[in-house]
């Protein structure tokens, strides 16, 4: 009822539709720009509600029909029969540290036991990325470290790395490129031999055939 009321209000103000889009912080700016540019470029015009959260939060919001679709990490648990999940592309992982510490922390070969001694920023528990972080250390025969901060917020990650000389995290290479440009962070020069969980497009099945949602999915695939 609330969703229908918002659509009717949008129509009254000259907008023909309303799309409720979920976004994880791990979606690069270029892909977010493409999604929003596509939606805001529709004619007749479309209004957009944007909700940011972890993939599990967005999947829950899709299940309760708080949002219509989402761009997030591939969800390795059941998303329910009412949600479709389409992998879009894989991201290359990258170790991110404070810019002033790059030379010191990049000495020697890649050593997960040594890296485990640093001050880690981990994703929140029970998220696809947190499970990936734990698997990385365990596959190297190293006990996963206890993180000093648990967050998906890029703003928080950037602030921690600005203030913690031994801070480190893993982000997608295209996300890292956005952060490195601002000068506070730097990528360690190690090539990691695996990929992050794919970026995926999620949609509630009752909205899957909606023309605006279908065209958005196509635009996201092309941008990726």
trRosetta pair geometry for C-beta under 8 A, 3 or more apart (Angstrom, degrees):
i j d omega theta_ij theta_ji phi_ij phi_ji
1 4 5.8 -55 -149 36 29 111
1 5 6.4 33 152 -22 63 105
2 5 5.6 -54 -151 33 32 114
2 6 6.7 33 152 -19 64 102
3 6 5.8 -54 -154 33 33 111
3 7 6.6 32 150 -18 65 104
3 18 7.9 -170 -169 87 76 127
3 20 7.6 -79 -126 -20 108 139
3 65 7.0 -75 -36 147 150 107
4 7 5.6 -53 -151 34 35 112
4 8 6.4 34 152 -18 67 105
5 8 5.8 -54 -147 37 31 110
5 9 6.4 34 152 -20 64 105
6 9 5.6 -53 -149 36 32 113
6 10 6.4 36 151 -22 64 103
6 18 5.5 -124 127 99 104 174
6 49 7.8 -7 171 -41 154 136
7 10 5.5 -52 -151 33 33 114
7 11 6.5 34 151 -20 65 102
7 17 7.1 -18 -139 -144 98 43
7 18 5.1 -134 -96 20 68 118
8 11 5.6 -51 -150 34 34 112
8 12 6.5 39 150 -22 64 103
9 12 5.5 -52 -152 33 34 115
9 13 6.6 18 154 -8 65 108
10 13 6.0 -67 -152 43 31 101
10 15 3.9 -68 176 79 92 116
10 16 7.5 -50 129 49 108 11
10 17 7.0 -41 118 103 145 8
10 18 4.8 -175 -29 -56 161 109
10 47 4.9 -133 -126 15 125 131
11 14 7.9 111 -174 -18 30 7
11 15 6.6 -91 -76 75 31 62
11 16 6.7 52 -106 -123 77 33
14 44 7.9 -144 163 -170 67 112
14 45 6.9 34 126 47 87 121
15 18 7.0 74 126 -67 129 78
15 44 7.2 145 -157 146 37 102
15 45 5.0 -77 -119 97 74 94
15 46 6.4 99 -169 -128 104 18
15 47 4.7 27 -177 -27 165 99
16 42 7.8 -118 52 127 115 120
16 44 3.7 92 -22 95 133 127
16 45 6.5 134 10 61 86 47
16 46 6.6 -52 61 -81 81 63
17 42 7.5 -46 47 116 118 155
17 44 7.7 124 1 91 87 99
17 46 4.6 -24 72 -119 95 91
17 47 7.4 -166 95 29 48 67
17 212 5.5 176 124 -34 161 157
18 46 6.9 166 -89 -170 25 76
18 47 4.8 -16 -111 68 79 96
18 48 7.6 177 -158 -81 60 23
18 49 6.8 36 175 -10 101 101
19 39 5.8 -115 49 -138 143 130
19 46 5.8 25 -3 167 106 126
19 47 7.6 175 25 88 65 48
19 48 5.5 -18 68 -112 91 70
19 49 7.3 -162 96 30 44 71
19 68 5.9 -97 -157 48 65 141
19 69 7.3 -26 -173 31 102 108
19 212 5.9 -131 -72 129 123 132
19 213 7.0 163 -127 -77 115 76
19 216 7.1 136 -155 -53 157 154
20 48 7.9 147 -94 -165 29 52
20 49 4.4 -13 -114 67 74 113
20 51 6.9 23 178 -7 90 113
20 66 7.0 -138 151 138 148 51
20 67 4.2 -143 127 -134 106 61
20 68 4.7 120 54 -1 83 88
20 69 7.7 139 84 28 61 61
21 35 6.9 151 -168 154 155 130
21 39 7.4 -107 -34 -56 145 161
21 48 6.1 -18 12 -163 116 101
21 49 7.0 158 24 81 64 56
21 50 5.5 -20 73 -107 94 65
21 51 7.2 176 91 25 43 74
21 67 6.6 118 -100 -164 4 116
21 68 7.1 -34 -72 55 50 90
21 69 6.0 -19 -116 75 68 84
21 70 6.8 141 -172 -98 55 46
21 71 7.5 11 -179 -1 101 92
21 216 7.9 -137 -98 -175 123 155
22 50 7.9 137 -101 -162 23 53
22 51 4.9 -32 -105 74 71 98
22 52 7.6 145 -161 -96 62 22
22 53 6.5 -45 -159 39 107 99
22 58 3.8 136 156 -138 149 114
22 61 6.0 144 -82 75 139 136
22 62 7.1 -90 2 -53 146 93
22 67 4.6 89 -40 134 101 171
22 69 7.0 -152 26 107 84 39
22 70 3.2 -20 68 -108 109 105
22 71 7.2 -176 93 26 66 52
22 72 6.8 -21 118 -41 107 115
22 202 7.4 -26 62 66 121 116
23 27 5.4 -90 -165 27 93 144
23 32 6.3 54 -141 -112 143 109
23 35 8.0 172 -92 73 115 155
23 50 6.1 -4 4 -167 120 99
23 51 7.2 156 22 79 71 46
23 52 5.3 -34 74 -102 89 71
23 58 7.9 164 23 -94 15 142
23 70 7.0 -155 -59 -154 31 75
23 71 5.7 8 -116 56 65 96
23 72 7.6 166 -159 -69 25 77
24 27 5.6 121 65 -21 71 93
24 52 7.3 111 -121 -159 20 71
24 53 6.9 -57 -100 84 64 42
24 54 6.3 46 -124 -137 104 29
24 55 5.7 -15 -76 -60 138 71
24 58 6.7 -94 -60 -15 86 141
24 70 7.7 71 -28 171 82 107
24 71 6.9 -120 18 103 82 67
24 72 4.2 97 -22 -121 122 81
24 73 6.3 -17 25 -13 172 82
24 152 6.8 -76 -172 170 90 140
25 52 6.5 62 -60 -171 75 116
25 152 4.7 151 34 144 127 92
25 153 6.0 -161 -90 -110 164 31
25 154 5.2 -173 177 -22 119 92
26 72 7.6 76 56 -149 104 57
26 73 6.4 28 68 -54 144 100
26 91 7.9 -148 165 25 108 166
26 129 7.2 167 -57 -64 154 143
26 152 6.9 -74 -35 -166 92 104
26 171 7.3 -161 -126 -150 91 85
26 172 6.1 101 -171 -1 97 121
26 175 6.2 -64 -150 -66 60 150
26 199 7.6 -153 115 -97 101 99
27 31 5.3 -111 -180 82 93 121
27 32 5.3 109 121 -57 115 96
27 71 5.1 69 -99 114 142 119
27 72 7.4 -71 -53 -91 107 39
27 199 6.7 109 -107 -139 76 126
28 31 5.1 88 63 11 81 100
28 32 7.1 -151 97 -3 40 90
28 172 7.0 -103 -57 95 102 130
28 174 4.2 -45 -81 126 150 116
28 175 5.5 -131 -91 -72 82 63
28 177 7.9 21 -137 53 126 104
28 178 6.4 171 -149 -29 85 131
29 32 5.6 -59 -145 42 34 111
29 33 5.9 40 155 -25 69 106
29 178 5.4 127 -2 -108 118 142
30 33 5.7 -52 -147 33 28 114
30 34 6.5 29 154 -20 62 104
30 174 7.1 -82 27 178 119 126
30 223 6.9 178 140 175 88 110
31 34 5.6 -50 -149 33 33 113
31 35 6.5 33 153 -19 65 104
31 71 6.9 -176 138 170 122 156
31 199 7.4 -48 -159 165 175 158
31 220 6.8 52 -166 -146 96 82
31 223 5.5 135 -121 122 63 126
31 224 6.3 36 -110 -79 116 77
32 35 5.8 -55 -149 35 33 110
32 36 6.2 21 158 -10 68 109
32 71 7.7 -164 -89 67 69 148
33 36 6.2 -62 -144 43 27 102
33 37 5.8 27 159 -20 66 113
34 37 5.8 -56 -139 39 25 111
34 38 6.3 28 158 -22 61 107
34 219 6.0 -178 155 153 98 98
34 220 6.7 136 106 -104 118 49
34 222 7.7 -160 -177 83 140 85
34 223 3.4 89 158 -102 175 154
35 38 6.0 -58 -154 33 26 110
35 39 6.6 17 155 -12 63 108
35 71 6.6 -115 -69 -26 158 146
35 216 6.5 50 -147 -164 82 99
35 219 6.7 137 -105 105 48 116
35 220 5.7 25 -86 -85 95 96
35 223 7.4 -107 -45 26 65 160
36 39 5.8 -57 -146 41 34 107
36 40 5.8 17 163 -7 71 114
36 48 6.8 176 -131 97 80 178
36 50 7.9 -13 -94 -77 111 134
37 40 6.2 -61 -133 48 25 100
37 41 5.8 22 163 -20 62 119
38 41 6.0 -67 -144 39 21 108
38 42 7.5 46 152 -50 56 86
38 215 7.1 -170 170 130 121 94
38 216 5.9 145 109 -116 134 66
38 219 3.9 55 -94 177 159 172
38 220 8.0 -102 16 -47 155 66
39 42 6.2 -31 -169 -15 37 113
39 46 5.4 -99 -179 86 80 129
39 48 5.2 81 129 -76 144 126
39 212 7.4 65 -124 -178 81 109
39 216 6.3 23 -71 -101 92 114
40 45 7.7 4 -158 -150 51 89
40 46 7.2 -120 -94 65 32 87
40 48 6.8 -63 -65 -13 84 130
42 45 6.2 123 84 -132 85 30
42 46 4.4 39 52 -5 140 111
42 212 6.7 0 -108 -124 155 106
46 212 6.1 133 -104 -140 151 144
49 67 7.5 -143 97 -114 108 83
51 58 7.2 151 102 -109 109 86
51 61 6.3 -150 111 174 155 171
51 66 7.2 54 -49 128 170 108
51 67 5.5 -116 31 -75 134 132
53 57 3.5 -102 158 93 131 132
53 58 5.1 164 75 -51 108 79
53 61 7.1 122 42 -14 152 135
54 57 4.7 95 53 7 75 104
54 58 7.1 -146 93 -5 38 88
54 72 7.7 84 163 -147 38 130
54 123 7.3 117 -122 -176 122 110
54 124 6.1 -90 -68 45 154 123
54 127 4.9 -89 -172 -112 134 126
54 152 5.5 163 -86 -20 88 159
55 58 5.7 -58 -147 39 33 109
55 59 6.2 35 155 -21 67 105
55 70 7.9 140 -134 134 62 135
55 72 3.9 144 -107 159 87 134
55 73 4.5 -87 -54 47 147 88
55 75 5.6 -171 151 -81 125 94
55 127 6.4 118 38 -155 93 89
55 128 5.6 2 47 6 146 115
56 59 5.6 -49 -144 35 33 113
56 60 6.5 37 154 -19 63 104
56 75 7.3 128 -83 -125 62 114
56 126 6.3 -7 -20 130 170 94
56 127 5.8 -124 -2 -106 114 67
56 128 7.8 165 -41 -19 90 79
57 60 5.7 -54 -152 36 32 112
57 61 6.4 31 150 -19 65 106
58 61 5.4 -51 -146 37 36 113
58 62 6.4 41 151 -22 65 100
58 67 6.8 -43 -155 50 79 149
58 70 4.2 128 169 -145 131 161
58 72 5.3 176 54 -45 148 148
58 202 6.8 129 128 58 113 146
59 62 5.6 -50 -150 33 33 114
59 63 6.5 37 150 -23 63 103
59 70 7.5 -117 -65 50 49 154
59 72 7.7 -110 -43 62 84 156
59 75 5.7 76 -70 -93 145 160
59 79 5.4 -114 -146 -136 123 91
59 80 7.7 145 175 11 102 109
59 83 6.6 83 -148 175 82 176
59 202 6.6 -104 -95 -159 73 164
60 63 5.6 -52 -151 32 34 114
60 64 6.6 13 157 -1 66 107
61 64 6.2 -64 -145 48 32 97
61 66 4.1 -79 -163 63 86 116
61 67 4.7 43 132 10 116 105
61 70 7.5 110 72 -63 112 136
62 65 7.4 28 -175 -80 33 34
62 66 7.6 -78 -58 47 23 75
62 67 5.8 -52 -79 71 62 90
62 68 7.8 41 -122 170 81 7
62 69 7.6 54 -108 -105 114 22
62 70 6.2 -99 -57 -5 119 122
62 79 7.8 0 80 -180 137 106
62 82 7.7 173 137 108 93 97
62 83 5.1 75 126 -104 135 124
62 202 5.9 -93 -65 139 161 121
62 203 7.7 -180 -142 -169 131 13
62 204 5.2 -170 -169 -66 90 89
63 80 5.6 90 -105 20 109 165
63 82 6.5 108 -125 71 64 123
63 83 6.7 -59 -74 -40 71 125
65 68 8.0 29 -154 -86 66 53
65 204 6.3 70 -105 -116 74 161
65 206 7.7 -8 -107 48 117 133
67 70 6.1 71 115 -60 141 98
67 204 7.8 165 100 -25 59 117
68 203 6.9 -3 149 -146 69 77
68 204 5.8 -96 -154 23 47 113
68 207 4.6 -170 -162 -163 99 177
68 210 7.5 -39 -176 35 134 154
68 213 6.3 -120 144 -92 122 126
69 201 6.8 -4 -178 -178 111 87
69 202 6.2 162 -161 90 59 59
69 203 4.3 -11 -108 -102 96 78
69 204 7.1 -113 -70 8 58 74
69 207 6.6 -125 -49 103 93 135
69 213 5.6 153 -40 -140 141 108
69 216 6.9 140 79 94 159 139
69 217 7.7 -116 -157 -66 152 92
70 201 7.5 161 83 -158 46 46
70 202 4.4 -7 57 58 93 110
70 203 7.8 -172 21 -71 62 44
71 88 7.8 -12 -141 -2 95 150
71 199 6.7 11 180 -180 91 101
71 200 7.5 174 -151 86 51 40
71 201 6.0 -22 -101 -103 70 65
71 202 7.6 -167 -76 20 23 80
71 220 6.6 -159 -97 -140 124 144
72 75 7.4 37 102 -50 118 95
72 199 7.4 -170 113 -149 16 64
72 200 6.3 -26 73 60 61 83
72 202 6.4 -8 31 -2 104 122
73 127 7.7 84 49 169 144 92
73 128 4.4 -157 117 66 135 142
73 129 6.3 -155 -64 -45 169 88
73 196 7.5 -86 -127 151 111 103
73 197 4.6 63 -175 93 105 121
73 198 7.4 128 -159 79 57 38
73 199 6.7 -55 -100 -102 43 46
73 200 6.8 35 152 18 18 97
74 85 6.9 104 -139 167 69 125
74 87 5.5 3 -88 -96 123 96
74 128 6.7 148 77 -146 57 161
74 197 4.5 -139 48 171 93 99
74 198 4.4 55 -32 56 126 82
74 199 7.5 -61 -32 -30 79 4
74 200 4.6 105 -84 -29 65 130
75 79 5.2 99 82 -71 142 107
75 85 6.2 -115 35 -117 100 154
75 128 6.3 -122 -112 -59 45 128
75 200 7.3 -104 -3 55 74 148
75 202 7.6 46 -6 -84 124 131
76 128 5.9 127 3 -117 98 100
76 131 7.2 -107 43 79 139 154
76 197 7.0 -105 -40 -121 105 134
79 83 4.4 -96 139 83 111 126
79 85 5.4 126 10 -39 160 126
79 202 7.0 -142 -161 -133 151 119
80 83 5.2 68 68 15 93 103
81 205 7.7 -30 140 -14 60 148
82 204 6.2 -8 150 -151 91 77
82 205 5.3 -123 -164 17 50 110
82 206 7.4 -8 -165 -16 98 92
83 202 5.9 -3 -178 -169 112 100
83 203 7.1 157 -155 78 66 34
83 204 6.1 -44 -101 -103 70 46
83 205 6.7 -119 -78 -28 19 85
84 202 7.1 162 84 -152 53 50
84 203 5.2 -12 57 59 99 86
84 205 5.9 109 -25 -83 96 78
84 208 5.7 67 11 -102 139 130
85 200 5.3 16 -174 162 88 141
85 201 7.6 157 -154 80 44 45
85 202 5.3 -10 -103 -101 72 80
86 200 6.0 157 78 -162 40 86
86 201 4.9 -14 61 57 100 92
86 202 7.9 -176 23 -75 68 36
86 217 7.2 56 55 -156 148 121
87 90 7.9 9 179 -58 117 74
87 198 4.0 30 -148 110 107 152
87 199 7.6 104 -158 76 63 41
87 200 4.9 -51 -97 -97 44 94
88 198 6.6 162 45 164 56 105
88 199 5.0 -49 57 98 110 88
88 200 5.9 169 -3 -110 85 31
88 201 5.7 85 -54 -21 115 92
88 220 6.2 -69 -123 136 146 105
88 221 6.1 -139 -139 -101 96 64
88 224 4.8 170 157 -46 111 175
89 198 6.4 174 92 -154 19 94
89 199 5.7 -1 58 48 70 104
89 224 4.4 -178 -8 171 130 122
90 195 4.3 12 174 171 126 147
90 196 6.8 156 -168 59 76 66
90 198 5.0 -62 -83 -99 67 80
90 199 7.6 179 -96 11 20 76
91 172 3.6 -26 160 -135 142 121
91 173 6.5 -174 179 25 86 78
91 174 6.3 -100 -136 18 109 104
91 175 7.7 33 -170 -5 147 99
91 195 6.7 137 69 -169 41 91
91 196 4.7 -19 70 47 95 120
91 198 7.8 141 1 -128 75 39
91 199 6.3 73 -30 -27 109 104
92 172 6.8 100 63 -158 46 69
92 173 4.3 5 77 -7 99 129
92 192 7.5 147 -180 58 78 99
92 195 6.4 -63 -98 -118 45 80
92 196 7.5 95 164 2 2 96
93 170 5.2 1 -170 -178 112 112
93 171 7.5 150 -149 85 65 20
93 172 6.6 -62 -101 -102 45 44
93 173 7.2 87 126 -38 2 82
93 192 4.7 -44 77 67 106 150
93 194 6.9 13 14 82 129 75
93 195 6.9 167 -16 -143 90 31
93 196 5.2 127 -67 -49 93 96
94 170 6.9 150 71 -154 36 65
94 171 6.1 -32 63 71 89 66
94 172 7.0 47 16 159 97 15
94 173 4.6 110 -32 -89 127 68
94 176 4.5 -63 82 -20 143 158
94 187 5.0 -38 174 -137 121 118
94 188 7.7 162 178 45 73 70
94 192 7.4 -147 -83 6 32 121
95 115 7.6 -91 -130 -132 141 138
95 168 6.3 -12 -171 -166 96 108
95 169 7.7 160 -152 84 54 31
95 170 6.0 -36 -96 -97 53 73
95 187 6.6 112 73 -161 59 65
95 188 4.1 -21 85 35 117 117
95 190 5.9 29 15 46 128 114
95 192 7.4 133 -30 -49 90 120
96 157 7.6 43 100 162 139 123
96 161 6.9 -58 137 -96 98 154
96 168 6.9 149 78 -155 51 56
96 169 5.3 -20 60 65 101 79
96 170 7.1 155 12 -105 87 20
96 171 5.3 11 -14 19 136 108
96 176 5.4 -155 -82 -116 115 107
96 179 6.9 31 -146 83 140 146
96 185 5.4 6 -175 179 104 125
96 186 7.4 154 -152 79 61 32
96 187 6.0 -39 -97 -99 63 61
96 188 7.6 -134 -72 -3 17 83
97 101 5.3 -102 151 85 117 108
97 102 5.9 151 80 -89 115 62
97 105 5.1 -153 -150 64 173 158
97 161 6.7 166 -179 -145 29 115
97 167 6.6 149 -145 89 62 66
97 168 5.0 -17 -92 -100 86 80
97 185 7.0 148 78 -158 29 76
97 186 6.0 -32 69 67 78 81
97 187 7.9 119 22 -124 77 15
97 188 5.9 63 0 -49 119 98
98 101 4.4 68 68 15 98 108
98 102 7.5 -130 93 -41 52 70
98 161 4.7 177 -76 175 71 81
98 162 6.8 141 -119 -94 104 22
98 164 7.1 -170 -44 79 127 55
98 165 6.0 -83 36 -133 151 39
98 167 5.9 85 -33 52 98 101
98 184 7.2 -59 -142 163 69 69
98 185 6.6 -78 -119 -113 29 55
98 186 7.2 14 121 22 26 92
99 102 6.0 -22 -160 -24 37 115
99 180 7.9 126 -89 -138 106 70
99 183 6.3 -26 -44 170 167 51
99 184 5.9 -157 -7 167 117 19
99 185 5.8 -160 -47 -134 84 2
99 186 4.3 110 -112 -28 60 106
100 165 7.2 -66 88 -126 108 85
101 104 5.3 -65 -164 49 66 111
101 105 5.1 47 143 -14 96 116
101 165 5.2 137 -73 -173 132 72
101 166 7.0 -175 -151 -86 161 36
101 167 7.9 137 36 44 153 69
101 186 7.9 -173 63 45 63 117
102 105 6.3 -71 -139 46 23 98
102 106 5.8 10 169 -14 65 121
102 186 3.9 -40 -76 93 132 148
102 187 7.9 38 -126 63 120 29
102 188 6.8 -170 -145 -91 78 61
103 106 6.3 -68 -140 39 21 104
103 107 7.5 42 157 -47 57 91
104 107 6.6 -41 -170 -8 32 112
105 118 7.4 50 -130 -98 123 143
105 166 7.7 146 -87 -133 122 60
105 168 7.2 178 -166 -81 152 122
105 188 6.2 -85 114 -98 104 119
106 188 5.0 179 -93 -145 95 85
106 189 5.5 61 -154 24 134 92
106 190 7.6 -159 -135 -34 86 90
108 111 6.5 -16 123 -7 121 123
108 114 7.5 44 89 38 139 173
110 115 7.8 -7 -167 -33 69 129
110 190 4.5 105 -83 -142 116 136
110 192 8.0 159 -138 -90 157 65
111 114 3.9 51 98 15 115 114
111 115 6.5 162 90 -14 60 85
112 115 5.3 -52 -140 41 38 114
112 116 6.2 51 155 -33 66 99
112 136 7.2 -167 -127 143 136 89
112 137 6.0 172 172 -121 128 64
112 140 3.9 54 42 123 157 163
112 142 4.7 -157 120 8 109 150
113 116 5.8 -46 -151 22 29 117
113 117 7.7 32 149 -23 55 97
113 140 7.6 -147 -41 135 70 118
113 142 5.2 -158 -84 -103 64 126
114 117 6.1 -52 -168 21 39 112
114 118 8.0 44 141 -27 62 96
115 118 5.7 -43 -167 12 50 117
115 168 6.7 -115 -162 109 93 163
116 120 7.9 -24 -141 -42 44 130
116 137 6.4 93 -91 -131 115 124
116 142 5.2 -153 -46 166 146 131
116 143 7.1 99 -161 72 151 65
116 144 7.5 -153 -128 -149 111 24
116 145 4.6 168 -164 -50 76 110
117 145 7.5 -163 -66 -97 17 137
118 145 7.6 -158 60 5 57 176
118 166 4.7 -154 -148 167 81 96
118 167 7.3 128 163 -132 106 7
118 168 4.7 40 120 11 143 127
119 148 4.7 -6 -169 -6 94 140
119 164 5.2 -103 90 163 150 133
119 166 4.6 103 6 96 99 93
119 167 4.9 -48 85 -91 107 52
119 168 6.8 128 69 16 56 76
120 145 5.0 131 3 83 137 125
120 146 7.8 157 50 94 113 29
120 147 4.6 -89 97 -112 94 74
120 148 6.6 141 59 8 49 79
120 167 7.9 136 -98 -154 15 55
120 168 5.9 -39 -103 73 59 84
120 169 6.7 112 -163 -89 65 63
121 147 6.1 81 -131 -159 18 116
121 148 7.0 -48 -78 59 59 82
121 149 4.8 -14 -119 71 84 101
121 150 7.6 168 -166 -90 59 26
121 151 6.6 -41 -171 43 105 92
121 157 5.5 132 141 -122 162 85
121 160 5.7 131 -79 87 131 155
121 161 7.7 -69 -15 -54 143 88
121 167 6.4 32 -26 -168 107 99
121 168 7.2 -168 16 87 83 35
121 169 4.0 -41 64 -74 102 121
122 130 6.0 68 166 -119 104 86
122 133 5.5 169 -136 114 96 171
122 147 3.7 -118 5 -61 108 151
122 149 7.6 169 31 89 62 51
122 150 5.2 -24 77 -110 88 76
122 169 7.5 -165 -70 -124 30 96
123 127 4.8 -101 140 71 125 135
123 129 3.9 95 -13 91 161 114
123 130 4.4 -124 80 -58 99 79
123 133 6.6 174 23 -13 95 133
123 150 6.9 23 131 -163 18 77
123 151 7.4 -79 -125 84 39 24
123 152 5.5 40 -134 -78 87 85
124 127 5.3 85 70 -17 79 126
124 130 6.4 -85 87 -52 36 135
124 150 5.1 95 -97 156 52 109
124 151 7.0 45 -50 -98 84 20
124 152 6.4 -56 -3 -27 97 98
125 130 5.7 177 -122 162 28 170
125 150 7.1 -8 -23 -163 70 149
126 130 6.7 14 22 57 20 141
127 130 4.6 94 54 2 82 103
127 131 7.3 -152 88 -4 44 84
127 152 7.2 -158 -153 -66 173 125
128 131 5.9 -59 -154 37 32 110
128 132 6.5 35 149 -21 66 106
128 197 4.8 -49 156 17 131 166
129 132 5.3 -52 -149 35 37 116
129 133 6.4 43 152 -24 67 99
129 152 7.5 124 45 -104 146 102
129 196 7.3 -1 -111 -157 87 110
129 197 7.1 -118 -74 22 61 118
130 133 5.6 -47 -150 31 35 114
130 134 6.6 33 153 -16 64 103
130 150 8.0 23 -100 -148 122 107
131 134 5.9 -53 -149 37 33 110
131 135 6.3 34 153 -21 65 108
132 135 5.7 -57 -147 37 31 112
132 136 6.6 41 153 -30 64 100
132 196 6.5 46 -169 -139 167 69
132 197 6.2 -127 -61 -23 136 99
133 136 5.8 -49 -156 21 31 116
133 137 7.2 18 156 -7 62 102
133 144 6.7 90 131 -139 87 127
133 170 6.7 172 -101 37 91 126
134 137 6.4 -63 -159 39 34 102
134 138 6.1 25 154 -14 70 115
134 144 4.8 -48 -125 -63 67 155
135 138 5.7 -61 -139 44 32 109
135 139 5.9 32 163 -22 69 109
136 139 6.3 -62 -151 35 21 107
136 140 6.8 7 154 -8 59 111
136 170 7.5 127 -30 -24 170 165
136 194 7.7 -154 -104 50 90 140
137 140 5.8 -67 -153 43 33 105
137 142 4.5 -90 -170 84 85 94
137 143 6.7 -13 146 117 127 14
137 144 4.2 148 56 -84 149 66
137 145 7.3 -170 -102 -6 158 69
138 141 7.6 47 -177 -74 34 19
138 142 7.4 -111 -76 61 24 53
138 143 7.9 37 -88 -112 67 31
138 144 6.7 -30 -43 -40 83 95
147 150 5.4 111 89 -68 140 76
148 160 7.5 152 94 -158 112 131
148 164 7.1 160 86 -133 155 162
148 167 7.6 -95 52 -110 134 85
149 156 6.8 -164 167 151 139 114
149 157 7.9 176 102 -97 135 56
149 160 5.3 -115 13 -96 158 153
151 156 4.5 -63 144 89 165 144
151 157 6.4 -158 89 -55 116 79
153 156 3.8 71 84 9 114 109
153 157 6.6 179 93 -12 59 82
154 157 5.4 -51 -144 37 36 114
154 158 6.2 37 156 -20 67 105
154 175 7.1 -136 -105 -173 128 114
154 179 6.8 -141 -170 -79 111 116
155 158 5.9 -54 -148 36 28 110
155 159 6.4 27 153 -18 62 108
156 159 5.7 -57 -148 37 32 112
156 160 6.3 32 155 -20 67 104
157 160 5.9 -55 -148 35 29 109
157 161 6.4 22 157 -13 64 109
157 169 5.9 -71 -146 26 118 159
157 171 7.5 98 161 -61 164 132
157 179 7.8 -55 102 -115 114 152
158 161 6.0 -58 -146 41 29 107
158 162 6.4 36 153 -26 63 107
158 179 6.0 -154 -92 -142 108 114
158 182 7.4 8 -146 79 137 144
158 184 5.8 78 -169 86 93 139
158 185 6.3 -93 -123 -36 76 124
159 162 5.6 -53 -150 30 31 116
159 163 6.6 2 160 1 64 113
160 163 6.3 -81 -152 48 28 94
160 164 5.4 -14 171 12 74 122
160 167 5.3 161 136 -136 93 151
161 164 6.5 -63 -109 52 26 87
161 167 4.6 -149 -104 97 59 137
161 169 7.6 -94 -66 9 116 106
161 184 6.4 116 99 138 105 100
161 185 5.2 38 118 -97 153 98
162 184 5.0 -33 -87 -168 95 128
163 167 7.8 67 69 -27 56 142
164 167 3.7 93 89 -46 110 111
168 188 8.0 9 -134 -25 114 131
170 192 7.9 58 -139 -59 122 166
171 175 4.6 -102 159 86 118 125
171 176 5.2 148 85 -59 111 86
171 179 7.5 64 75 8 160 141
172 175 4.5 87 63 8 87 106
172 176 6.9 -153 93 -9 43 87
172 196 5.7 -86 -86 18 91 155
173 176 5.4 -51 -145 35 33 116
173 177 6.5 43 153 -28 64 99
173 187 7.7 42 -129 -117 75 150
174 177 5.6 -40 -149 24 35 117
174 178 7.3 40 151 -18 59 97
175 178 5.8 -52 -162 30 38 112
175 179 6.7 27 147 -12 69 107
176 179 5.7 -62 -149 41 36 107
176 180 5.9 38 156 -26 73 108
176 185 7.4 -123 -152 120 76 126
176 187 5.2 69 167 -78 141 114
177 180 5.9 -49 -137 33 28 112
177 181 6.9 39 159 -29 58 101
178 181 6.3 -56 -166 20 28 115
178 182 7.9 20 147 -15 57 102
179 182 6.1 -59 -168 28 43 109
179 184 7.4 -75 173 62 88 90
179 185 4.7 -5 139 51 113 137
180 183 7.7 65 173 -65 43 25
180 185 5.8 -93 -88 87 56 85
180 186 6.2 80 -123 -110 99 42
180 187 6.3 -42 -77 -18 136 94
182 185 7.4 41 65 21 94 89
195 198 7.7 31 131 -71 123 66
199 224 6.9 -164 83 -120 128 133
201 217 5.4 126 150 -126 161 89
201 220 5.7 126 -81 91 131 152
201 221 7.8 -64 -18 -56 143 83
203 207 5.8 -124 179 85 98 98
203 208 5.1 121 116 -96 127 72
203 213 5.9 110 -136 176 134 130
203 217 7.1 -47 -44 -72 140 125
204 207 4.7 63 71 19 93 105
204 208 7.2 -135 94 -42 44 77
205 208 5.1 -20 -143 -16 43 123
207 210 4.8 -29 -168 -4 70 127
207 213 5.2 115 150 -40 98 165
208 213 6.8 -119 -135 110 20 138
208 214 7.7 68 163 -73 50 87
209 213 7.9 54 67 66 12 116
209 214 6.7 11 -152 -52 32 123
210 213 4.2 69 71 14 103 111
210 214 6.6 -179 80 -12 49 86
211 214 5.8 -57 -143 38 29 111
211 215 6.3 23 161 -15 66 107
212 215 6.0 -57 -146 39 29 106
212 216 6.3 34 152 -23 64 107
213 216 5.5 -52 -147 34 32 115
213 217 6.5 36 153 -21 64 102
214 217 5.8 -50 -151 32 32 113
214 218 6.7 32 151 -17 63 104
215 218 5.6 -51 -151 36 37 114
215 219 6.4 40 150 -21 67 104
216 219 5.6 -54 -148 36 33 112
216 220 6.4 33 154 -20 66 105
217 220 5.8 -54 -148 34 30 111
217 221 6.5 32 153 -19 63 105
218 221 5.8 -54 -150 35 32 112
218 222 6.4 29 154 -17 65 107
219 222 5.8 -56 -148 38 31 110
219 223 6.2 30 154 -19 65 108
220 223 5.7 -54 -144 38 31 110
220 224 6.2 31 156 -20 65 107
221 224 5.9 -56 -147 36 28 110
